[in-house]
Amino acid sequence: KRVAEVKLLPMLTVDMENKENGSLDVKNSVENGRPLDPADWAVTDVVNYFRTAGFEEQANAFQEQEIDGKSLLLMTRNDVLTGLSLKLGPALKIYEYHVKPLQTQHLKNNSL
């Protein structure tokens, strides 16, 4: 129970500060130059995420298809495997080890 409370605190801080002064507290809402919630990622954030994860070549496909964070969270396995014109091996890894876990984490964080 304590772990969940610790994870929530920065998000709650961001929400409260956002409501009070209309701007996000950058320290709590940004990690590695990207917003913590993938839903808030711009296309460049998505591209940089996959470059950092070791998918330099494949990251360009997200740029070409203009996949931002909201789009990324909506992607199906089929979208990743066929819609991005990637080789099957990297596409499977991208979906299973990155897209799916990001979607799962986003759902957990937003269903509390």
N, C-alpha and C positions, 0 to 999 in steps of 0.2 A: 504494500500500500504506500509506503514512503517513497518508493521509486517513482510511482505515478505522480505523486504530489510534486516531487522535484522537477519532473519533466514539464509539468503544467505551469509552474511559476513563471518562467520566461515568457510563455505565450500569454498568460494573463496580464503580465506587465505590459506587453506590447499592446494588447487590446485596450487596456485602460488608458495608456498614454495616447494611443491613436484617437480615442474618443475625446480626450481632453483638449489636445492642441492640434489635432488634424495631421500630425506627422508621426511616423513610426520611430521608435527608439532603435537606431541602427545596430547598436551593440547586441540587442536581444533578437533581432529579426534577421540578421545576416550572418552566414557562415561561409567562409572561403569566397567571399564576394557575391554569393548567391543568397536570395531569401531562403529561410529555413523551410518554408512550405513550398513544395514543387509547384503548386497551383499558381504561385506568384512569379515563377520563373519566366523570363523573356526567352526568345529563341536563342540568344547568345548564351544564356545561362545553361540551357539544355545542351547546346553544343560543347560548352566548356566542361560540363559534367562528364560527358562521354569521352572527351579528350583526356581528362584527368583519370578516368577509369581505364585508359589504355586502348580506347577505340578511336584513335586519331583519324584513320581513313573513313570509318563509318560515321563519325560525327558530322561530316559534311552533308550526309543524306538528310539529317535533321534540319540543317540550315536550308538546303534546297527545297525541302517540303514545308518549311516554315512551321516546324513543330515547337510550340511554346509549352510551358508547364501544364496548362490546362489540357492542351491536345495530348501531351504525353500521358497524362493520367487517364485519358479516355481510350488510349490505344489498346487494341486487342492483340492477341498472339498473331493472328493472321495479318493484321496491319503491319506489324514489325517484320514478319517473315516475308511478306510479299509486297507491301505498299512502299517500302523504302528502297527496293531493288538492291538489297544487301546479299552477300554470300550467306548461305544457310548457317554455317558454323557460328560466325560472329552474331548473326541475327538471333539465333537461339539463346546464346549467352546474354545478349543485351536484354532480351525479353525476360528470361528466367531469373537472372541475377541482378537486374537493374529496374526495368519497367515494372514488373510484377511486385517486387518488394516496395518500390516507391508508392505504388497504388495502395498496397496493403497498409503501409505506414500512414499514408494520407487518410485513409478511411478510419483507422484507429484513432488518429489525432482529432478527427472532426466528428466523431460519434460520441464523444464524452459529454 
